[in-house]
Amino acid sequence: MKPKYILENYDRILKEIKNPKIIFSNDLMPFLENFTFKSFLIYQIDFIKHYTITKYIVKKPIHNLHPKIAKLNFRKANITSEFEPFIPKIVKELNIPEDQVSLRYCSKNKNTLYLLQKCEIEDLSQEKRFFLYCYHSLKNENQKIKKLNKERVYKLKSRERIEQHIHRKQYALENLANRLIKEINPQNSSDLYQFSNNYDKIDCLKITYIYLEKLLRFIEKEYRNYLNLNIKIPNRSALVKEFEITKKFKKVKLQLLGSDINNNLLKLAYEPLQKIATKNIQEKLTYYEFNYCSGFIMTFYKQINFSDMSEETIKEFLFDINFNSLQFFKYLTNEILEELETQDDDIKKIDALYRFLKNYNQKQSRNILKYKTNLPSLKEQIISWIEEEIEYLNRKIKLEVKHFPNISSNEEKTKLLTGLSVSQLSCFFGLLMETGIIKHKNQTDVFRFISENFKTANTERISVDSIKVKYYNVENTTKNVLREKIIELLGLTKY
């Protein structure tokens, strides 16, 4: 059976918001009366004391069914004597009969009072009633959706089916949230959560967005391990996580901008910070991107010694955290090219490239996440590029040899047949060099010697390139075979 569309009632409410005449005034009152046995307006009064002078500000009233009421913290109690003389004046200014008034104080701020005025729901304007209708309809709808979703997920037996279900819900919620943001067109992220006193269409769209986002956050918290990380992160989730890393973000930003590292490297290291700092409500910032950037900040804060921050430590950090942007890849390859320019000939360039290849092969990137999901890891990019450079220079040398042949090279030379494979042979000669049995310093000469003087059962001509690659990339199986041969040699020394 085809699953029911999760946001069917949301779509219905949005149609009503765009054409409120669909809902008649008489239809709203019974609905709203279900949510309260008392109806009253709440005026917030803030007292401001300056030396001996006390002033007050009375804010626009909100109904006790308004979404902001849940955030108000007021209690019934005796009013502070210093504010009591102001009450009759305020009641008179508001033109409220005294028998309709009751007072509350703010438990968190002794300079704030709340004046409660009894009223009937039918006395509210149609716009206010419709806004409250939208709010309570959406609140109820969310409870139903959460319950149905939990029941649905409980019945799904495999991880794959749960993921498919959660991803469908995420897509539906994200698409509608993006539509709402375009219609609301907020100036900034906080504007999404601020209501006007007009209770107009935009206010109704905002309350719809808020409850849509609550659903997204519910899925995020309940089904964290099944989320599609390429979905846009809810604005409220991003704000909460930003608050958690605020201090570390400021520290990292301050230290980076105040460092002596070159401008190009600074721009690269600052890019993940800027992605969070300049986040736009209209732009898409995914869970994956936000997680990487916030992880970047946290790790930078923990790993980098701010008092001794050099270009080398920044480069090592960016490699370690798998910052695989094309710009950083270009930065690193340009450094290698500059090094190659100092070499006298192609043979020395190849030797230098193999040294870089060895270093990058041995480096470990501890970060599973990568900055750009559509690109290979930084290590893969660099190693692939170095190998291509080596292949190019080797081909270049071969073409030069072909054009200027050496007469002696055409002579047949006897090669020794070895029982080792090419990878085992290159590893064996590596051990001979490391233990000082072979003391020749130029590795390329040794590789060429192996190529010219040995053959295997499967390979008549062993290329220098093949030996070099296998020398720098030794597999465990190769090591195990050689270990057994060396043990066999040791055994022979007993007789």
C-alpha positions in Angstrom: 0.0 0.0 0.0 1.3 3.4 -0.9 2.3 5.4 2.2 0.2 8.5 3.0 1.7 11.9 2.2 3.0 13.2 5.5 2.1 16.8 4.9 -1.4 16.5 3.6 -2.9 18.6 6.4 -0.1 21.1 6.1 -1.0 21.7 2.5 -4.6 22.2 3.5 -3.7 24.8 6.1 -1.4 26.6 3.6 -4.4 26.8 1.1 -6.5 28.3 3.9 -3.7 30.8 4.7 -3.5 31.9 1.1 -7.3 32.1 0.9 -8.6 32.6 4.5 -12.2 33.1 3.3 -12.3 29.3 3.0 -12.7 29.3 6.9 -15.7 31.3 8.1 -15.6 33.2 11.4 -18.2 31.0 13.1 -16.1 27.9 12.4 -13.1 29.1 14.3 -14.6 29.8 17.7 -15.7 26.3 18.7 -12.3 25.0 17.5 -10.3 27.5 19.7 -12.6 27.0 22.7 -11.4 23.4 22.9 -8.0 24.6 23.9 -8.8 26.8 26.9 -11.5 27.2 29.6 -10.4 30.8 30.1 -9.9 33.5 27.6 -7.8 36.6 28.3 -5.3 39.1 26.8 -1.9 39.5 28.4 -0.1 42.8 28.5 3.6 42.8 29.4 4.7 45.8 31.4 8.4 46.5 31.7 9.4 49.0 34.4 12.6 51.0 33.9 14.3 52.6 36.9 16.8 55.4 36.4 18.0 56.8 39.7 14.8 58.2 41.3 12.7 58.1 38.1 10.6 55.1 37.1 9.2 54.7 33.7 7.2 51.9 32.1 6.5 50.4 28.7 3.3 48.5 27.9 3.7 46.0 25.1 0.9 45.0 22.7 -1.3 42.3 24.2 -1.3 38.7 23.2 -4.0 36.1 23.8 -3.4 33.2 26.2 -3.7 30.8 23.2 -0.8 32.6 21.5 2.4 30.4 20.9 4.5 32.9 22.9 2.6 32.2 26.1 4.5 29.0 26.6 7.7 31.0 27.0 6.3 33.5 29.5 7.2 32.9 33.1 4.7 34.5 35.3 3.1 33.7 38.7 0.3 35.1 40.9 1.6 37.1 43.8 1.5 40.4 45.6 2.8 43.2 43.5 6.0 45.1 44.6 4.9 48.3 46.4 7.1 50.6 44.3 5.1 49.6 41.2 1.7 49.4 42.7 0.9 53.1 42.3 1.4 52.9 38.5 -1.3 50.2 38.1 -4.4 52.4 38.1 -2.8 54.8 35.7 -1.9 51.9 33.3 -5.4 50.4 33.6 -6.9 53.7 32.8 -4.6 54.3 29.8 -5.6 50.9 28.4 -9.3 51.6 29.1 -9.9 48.3 30.8 -12.7 47.9 33.5 -11.1 47.1 36.8 -13.2 43.9 37.3 -11.6 42.4 34.2 -8.0 42.9 35.5 -5.7 40.5 37.3 -1.9 40.9 37.8 1.0 38.5 37.7 4.7 39.0 38.3 7.6 37.6 36.3 9.5 35.0 38.2 12.7 35.8 36.3 12.6 39.6 36.2 11.2 41.5 39.2 10.9 44.7 36.9 8.3 43.0 34.7 4.6 42.6 35.4 1.8 41.0 33.4 -1.7 42.5 33.3 -4.4 39.9 32.4 -7.6 41.2 30.9 -10.6 38.9 30.6 -12.0 38.6 27.1 -14.2 36.4 24.9 -12.7 34.6 21.8 -15.5 36.2 19.7 -14.1 39.6 20.7 -10.8 38.8 18.9 -10.4 40.0 15.3 -10.8 37.5 12.5 -7.0 37.8 11.8 -6.1 36.9 15.4 -8.6 34.0 15.5 -7.2 32.6 12.2 -3.6 32.9 13.4 -4.5 31.0 16.6 -6.4 28.4 14.5 -3.3 27.8 12.4 -1.0 27.5 15.4 -3.2 25.0 17.3 -4.0 23.0 14.1 -0.3 22.6 13.3 0.5 21.8 16.9 -2.1 19.0 16.9 -1.0 17.8 13.5 2.6 17.5 14.6 1.6 15.3 17.5 -0.3 13.0 15.1 2.5 12.9 12.6 5.1 12.0 15.3 2.9 9.2 16.7 2.1 7.7 13.2 5.8 8.0 12.2 7.0 6.1 15.3 4.4 3.4 14.7 5.4 3.1 11.0 9.2 2.9 11.8 8.5 0.3 14.5 6.9 -2.0 11.9 9.9 -1.7 9.5 12.3 -4.6 10.1 15.4 -3.6 8.1 17.8 -0.7 8.3 17.5 -0.1 4.6 13.7 0.3 4.7 13.9 2.6 7.8 16.4 4.8 5.9 14.2 4.9 2.8 11.2 5.9 5.0 13.2 8.6 6.9 14.7 10.0 3.7 11.3 10.3 2.1 10.0 12.3 5.1 13.1 14.5 5.1 12.7 15.3 1.4 9.0 16.2 1.8 9.7 18.4 4.8 12.7 20.1 3.2 10.9 20.9 0.0 8.0 22.5 1.8 10.3 24.4 4.2 12.2 25.8 1.2 8.9 26.9 -0.4 7.9 28.7 2.8 11.2 30.5 3.2 10.9 31.9 -0.3 7.3 33.1 0.4 8.2 34.6 3.8 11.4 36.1 2.4 12.9 36.8 5.9 15.7 39.4 6.3 17.7 37.0 8.5 17.2 33.7 10.3 15.9 35.3 13.5 13.2 37.1 11.5 11.6 33.7 10.9 10.6 33.4 14.6 9.3 37.0 15.1 5.6 37.7 14.7 4.1 41.1 13.9 1.1 42.6 15.7 -0.9 42.4 12.4 -1.5 38.6 12.5 -1.3 38.6 8.7 -0.5 36.0 6.0 3.3 36.2 6.7 2.7 35.5 10.4 0.6 32.5 9.6 3.3 31.3 7.2 6.0 31.8 9.9 4.1 29.6 12.4 3.7 27.0 9.7 7.5 27.1 9.0 8.2 26.8 12.8 6.1 23.7 13.2 7.5 22.2 10.0 11.0 22.8 11.4 9.9 21.1 14.7 9.1 18.0 12.6 12.5 18.1 11.0 14.2 18.4 14.4 12.1 15.6 15.7 13.3 13.3 12.9 16.9 14.5 13.5 16.8 13.6 17.2 14.8 10.4 17.0 16.5 8.9 13.9 20.0 10.4 13.9 21.6 7.2 12.5 19.2 7.1 9.5 19.4 10.7 8.3 20.1 11.8 4.8 23.1 14.1 5.5 22.7 15.8 2.1 19.4 17.4 3.3 19.5 21.0 4.3 20.0 21.3 8.1 17.1 23.0 9.9 17.8 26.6 10.7 17.1 26.0 14.4 19.4 23.0 14.6 22.2 25.1 13.0 21.6 27.9 15.5 21.8 25.5 18.4 25.0 23.9 17.2 26.5 27.3 16.4 25.9 28.4 20.0 27.7 25.3 21.3 30.9 26.2 19.3 30.7 30.0 19.6 33.7 30.4 21.9 35.9 28.0 20.0 34.8 29.6 16.7 35.8 33.1 17.9 39.2 31.8 19.2 40.0 30.0 16.0 39.0 33.0 13.8 41.0 35.4 15.9 44.1 33.3 15.9 43.9 32.6 12.1 43.4 36.2 11.1 46.2 37.3 13.5 48.7 34.7 12.3 51.7 35.2 10.0 50.9 32.5 7.5 50.8 33.5 3.8 47.5 34.9 2.5 46.7 32.0 0.1 47.0 29.4 2.9 45.0 31.7 5.3 42.1 31.9 2.8 42.0 28.1 2.5 42.1 27.5 6.3 39.5 30.2 6.9 37.0 28.8 4.2 35.1 26.3 6.5 34.8 29.1 9.2 33.4 31.5 6.6 30.9 28.9 5.4 29.2 28.9 8.9 29.8 32.7 9.6 28.2 33.8 6.4 25.4 31.2 6.3 22.4 32.6 4.5 18.8 31.4 5.3 18.0 31.2 1.6 21.1 29.1 0.8 21.4 25.3 1.3 23.8 24.2 4.0 23.5 20.4 4.4 24.0 18.4 7.6 27.1 17.0 6.1 28.6 20.4 5.3 27.7 21.8 8.7 29.1 18.7 10.5 32.4 19.0 8.6 32.8 22.7 9.2 31.9 22.5 12.9 34.1 19.5 13.3 36.9 21.5 11.6 36.5 24.3 14.2 36.5 21.9 17.2 39.5 19.9 15.9 41.5 23.0 15.0 40.8 24.4 18.5 42.0 21.1 20.2 45.0 20.3 17.9 46.7 23.5 17.0 49.1 25.1 19.4 48.1 28.8 18.9 51.4 30.1 20.3 53.4 28.1 17.7 51.2 28.1 14.6 53.2 27.8 11.4 52.4 27.2 7.8 53.6 23.7 8.1 51.3 22.9 11.0 48.4 24.4 9.2 49.1 22.3 6.1 49.5 19.1 8.2 46.2 19.9 9.9 44.3 20.5 6.6 45.7 17.2 5.3 44.7 15.4 8.5 41.2 16.7 8.4 40.9 15.7 4.7 40.3 19.2 3.4 40.1 18.0 -0.2 39.2 21.3 -2.0 40.7 21.7 -5.4 42.3 25.0 -4.3 44.2 23.2 -1.5 45.2 20.4 -3.9 46.5 23.0 -6.3 48.4 24.7 -3.5 50.2 21.5 -2.5 51.0 20.5 -6.1 52.4 23.9 -6.8 54.8 23.4 -3.9 55.9 20.1 -5.4 56.4 21.8 -8.9 58.5 24.5 -7.3 60.7 21.8 -5.7 61.1 20.0 -9.1 62.3 23.2 -10.7 65.4 23.1 -8.5 66.4 19.6 -9.9 69.0 19.4 -12.6 67.5 16.6 -14.8 64.5 14.4 -15.2 66.1 11.5 -13.3 66.5 13.7 -10.2 63.0 15.0 -10.6 61.7 11.4 -10.7 63.7 10.7 -7.5 62.2 13.8 -5.8 58.7 12.7 -6.9 59.2 9.3 -5.4 60.3 10.9 -2.2 57.1 12.9 -2.1 55.1 9.8 -3.0 56.6 7.9 -0.1 55.8 10.7 2.3 52.2 11.0 1.2 51.7 7.2 1.2 52.9 7.1 4.8 50.7 10.0 5.9 47.4 9.1 7.7 44.3 11.2 7.4 42.2 10.5 10.5 39.1 12.2 9.3 36.5 9.9 7.6 34.5 13.0 6.4 35.9 15.0 3.5 35.2 18.6 2.7 34.0 18.1 -0.8 31.8 14.9 -1.1 32.0 14.9 -4.9 35.8 14.7 -5.0 38.3 12.0 -4.0 40.1 12.3 -0.6 43.1 14.7 -0.5 45.5 11.8 -0.2 44.1 10.1 -3.3 44.2 13.3 -5.3 47.9 14.0 -4.4 49.1 10.4 -4.9 47.4 10.1 -8.2 48.9 13.4 -9.4 52.4 12.4 -8.3 52.1 9.0 -10.0 51.0 10.7 -13.3 53.9 13.1 -13.1 56.3 10.1 -12.6 54.8 8.3 -15.6 55.1 11.4 -17.8 58.8 11.9 -17.0 59.5 8.2 -17.5 57.9 8.3 -20.9 59.8 11.4 -21.7 63.1 9.7 -20.8 62.2 6.7 -22.9 61.4 8.8 -25.9 64.8 10.6 -25.6 66.6 7.2 -25.4 64.7 6.0 -28.4 65.9 9.0 -30.4 69.5 8.7 -29.2 70.0 4.9 -28.8 73.1 3.6 -27.0 74.9 0.9 -29.1 75.7 -1.1 -26.0 72.0 -1.3 -25.1 71.3 -3.4 -28.1 73.6 -6.1 -27.0 72.0 -9.2 -25.5 72.7 -9.4 -21.8 72.3 -12.5 -19.6 69.8 -12.0 -16.8 69.6 -14.0 -13.6 66.3 -15.9 -13.1 65.0 -15.3 -9.6 62.3 -17.3 -7.7 61.0 -14.1 -6.2 58.2 -12.0 -7.7 58.9 -8.4 -8.8 57.4 -7.0 -5.6 59.3 -9.5 -3.4 62.6 -8.7 -5.3 62.2 -4.9 -4.9 61.3 -5.4 -1.2 64.4 -7.7 -0.7 66.7 -5.1 -2.2 65.1 -2.5 0.0 66.0 -4.6 3.0 69.6 -4.9 1.7 69.8 -1.1 1.5 68.2 -0.4 4.9 70.6 -2.9 6.6 73.7 -1.5 4.9 74.5 -4.6 3.0 74.1 -2.5 -0.1 75.6 1.0 0.6 74.9 2.6 -2.7 73.0 5.9 -1.9 71.3 6.4 -5.2 68.1 4.3 -5.2 67.5 4.8 -8.9 70.8 3.2 -9.7 69.8 0.1 -7.6 66.4 0.0 -9.3 68.1 0.1 -12.7 70.5 -2.6 -11.7 67.6 -5.0 -10.7 65.9 -4.2 -14.0 69.0 -4.9 -16.1 70.2 -8.1 -14.3 67.1 -10.0 -13.1 64.1 -11.7 -14.6 61.3 -13.7 -13.0 59.4 -16.7 -14.2 56.6 -14.5 -15.4 58.5 -11.3 -16.4 61.4 -11.3 -18.8 61.9 -7.5 -18.7 61.3 -5.8 -15.3 60.7 -2.1 -15.8 62.3 0.4 -13.4 58.9 2.0 -12.9 57.4 -1.3 -11.7 60.3 -1.8 -9.2 59.9 1.8 -7.9 56.2 1.6 -7.4 56.4 -1.8 -5.6 59.4 -0.6 -3.5 57.3 2.3 -2.0 54.1 0.3 -1.7 54.9 -3.0 0.0 52.0 -5.3 0.7 51.7 -7.5 3.8 51.7 -10.7 1.7 55.0 -9.7 0.2 56.5 -9.1 3.6 55.2 -12.5 4.9 56.8 -14.4 1.9 60.2 -12.7 2.4 60.1 -13.3 6.1 59.8 -17.0 5.5 62.7 -16.9 3.0 64.9 -15.1 5.4 64.1 -17.6 8.2 65.0 -20.3 5.7 68.4 -18.6 5.0 69.0 -18.3 8.8 68.3 -22.0 9.1 71.0 -22.8 6.4 73.6 -20.9 8.4 73.5 -23.6 11.2 75.2 -26.2 9.0 
